[in-house]
């Protein structure tokens, strides 16, 4: 049994050169999916921009009894986006180092937008696998948010227990995941270095308030969203549908960015205009 509870979470370096597209398709030599082993039991995956311009990040976390894959990317076809093959390979290697029987895979989501659920079908017939739908009725019932939207739900991977919060505002079924073993706060499309599309500003503000309060009470090492859309120049984002981003900032943000987002929301007030800040752009729905 792996002990995930008695070692304090520490911030591991994330000075990763993420795949970021290429000037032309014929020059693309990057893999369809980049895999970064954050530690022995935690993997960060990024979809290649040459496959889909959204280039979302996905997360695979292994516990003693099961692993969880959070989000399945922007492309349905396994031919162009071999997510199941990559995940199966990672789990095969992990189980070779940590043998056990009946190991299960749970597929969850940060929210239900198409660039986060497109690969679900690749896991539909996978043995020992549960895919939880990303629509609000299904996802929130799984977490118990349908009866208590303010609950902190637990997802037990076997000695590695994730804490999960309903954080709507970008999407009605948005969920944020916190992993005490690593200190990673996985915020989906609610918080990341890019355009924060806000479906409902007051609801989004309440979710940010909740994340600030939550992070104040826990050791958060990195805040990791699912995209990079900013350039290295503060306040400047890449255009929508960009497929080549050679000057990206890091993926990781800090709990301090939660407060900066909240301050920007206060300054935004009732103004529906987009507001560019150094590390993100507020994009209220109009």
C-alpha positions, 0 to 999 in steps of 0.5 A: 500500500502506498502512503499518500497521507503522511508526507507533506505536499511540496511544490514540485517544479513545473518548468515544462516546455509544453507542446504548443503547436507548430508554424505549419502542419507539415512541420509538426513533430510533437506527439498527439499527447504530451505526458509529464510525470509530475510525480510517480503517481500523478500525470499531466497530459496536454493535447497537441494544438495540431490535433485541436486548437483548444489544446486542453490539459488532462490529469491522471492520478493513481491511488491504491485501488483506482485511478482517476482521469480528469477530462478527456480532451477535445477530439473524439477520434482515437486515430487522431487523439489516442487518449485511451492508448496513452492512458492504458500505457501509463497505467500498465507501467504504473501497475508494473511498478505497483502490482495489484489486482482489479485496478479500476479507472474512474473518468470525471470532468471539470465541466461539460464543454466539448473540449473536455468530454470529446474522448469519453467514448474511447473509454465506454467499453474499457473493462474496470472503468466508470465514466461519469457524465459531465452534465449537471444532473449526472455529475452533481448527483455523483458528488452529492451536489444535487442535494448540497451544492456547498458540500466538499465531496470526497473521491477516494482512490484508495488512500488518496482522497480528492476533495471536490467542490462545485464551482459554477459560473463558467459552466453550470456543472463546473467542479474543482478538484484538490489533491492533498497528496500533491497540493494541486488545485485543479480548476478546469476552465474557471481559473487558468492563464487565459480567457476566463469565459464567465456564463454568470458573473455573480455565480462565478464570483461566489465560486472564486470566493469559495476557492479563496476560502478553501485554499486558505485552509489547505496547502496549495502547491499549484493552481492548474487549469486546463488551457494556456491562452496568454502570451508571455507579454502580460495582459496579451492573449493569443487570438481564438483558434490559434494553433501555434503559441511559441511564447506561452507563460507557465500553466501553473498559477498560485492561490494569489491569482484567485484574489487577483481574479476576485479583485478584477471581478469587483472592478468589472462591476456591471460592465460587460466588457472584457477586461485584460489583466496580466495573467488572465482576461475576464470574458463575461457573457453578453 
